[in-house]
Amino acid sequence: MRSVVNPFPEAALVYKEETCSTMEDARKCILSGCSHGTVISAGFQQAGRGRFGERSWEGQPDENLLFSLVLEKRRCAGDVSVLSLAAGLAVVETIARLYGIETGIKWPNDVLWQGRKVCGILCEVVKKHSIVGVGINCNQKNFSAELRGRAVSLAEMTGTKVIREEVLECFLSRIKGLLDCNDIPQRVNERLLFKGETLAVSVGVSGKERLLSGVCRGVGERGELILELPGTGERKQIYSGEI
Ligand code: BTN
């Protein structure tokens, strides 16, 4: 990977050919006292983590963008749910700016193109920091049987090989600009998929999930999904779940 300019002043941007998970690397960086805006990026992860504990994030070596961004919580408007929406928005804006392609956000933080996932985001909190983990399918064209038809890459969307460094640079400058914004939920609502549609959302802890159905009314101030239940019209706020 060629060198990438980190727009966060004095923050390192580390590239590793191979690692276990950049989330784990970021956690270690925080514990050893790294700066706001530090980025750990990798060509390949042996144990990339997905949003749910039991899921992994897989990908072919050197084809995709896999990174974790460390941010100080006090420098981010809103809590971690809003931050993860901001990260999704930054990805949508990056793809629109670099390739002129419109994508949408599937709550809480997947970025989809024509119903297929191009990016997944995982946020974790460590002490006074948040870690924003981002996986963007860039040049991969063959996905595992499980992901085939459900995943897509920027190369497939644009019909050409993409430069991962360009995507990373653009994302970092977009998210940096979004950190001070107080209107992230409103902006996300403009890019939110399934608004006005009836959805089934799985909520509750693993092993004891239940399904809630209702009409999607967008996201609220704290990043929660607002679901209007049938019959009563009650609006349910969902802070954690999966569509
Ligand atoms: C999801 O959609 O389940 C979230 C996937 C997040 C994957 C990224 S890849 C970089 C960072 N390191 C990880 O181990 N996971 C995140």
Boltz pocket constraint, residues with backbone or C-beta under 6 A from the ligand:
constraints:
  - pocket:
      binder: B
      contacts: [[A, 20], [A, 21], [A, 22], [A, 23], [A, 45], [A, 47], [A, 48], [A, 49], [A, 50], [A, 51], [A, 52], [A, 55], [A, 56], [A, 57], [A, 65], [A, 66], [A, 67], [A, 68], [A, 109], [A, 110], [A, 119], [A, 120], [A, 121], [A, 122], [A, 133], [A, 134], [A, 135]]
      max_distance: 6.0
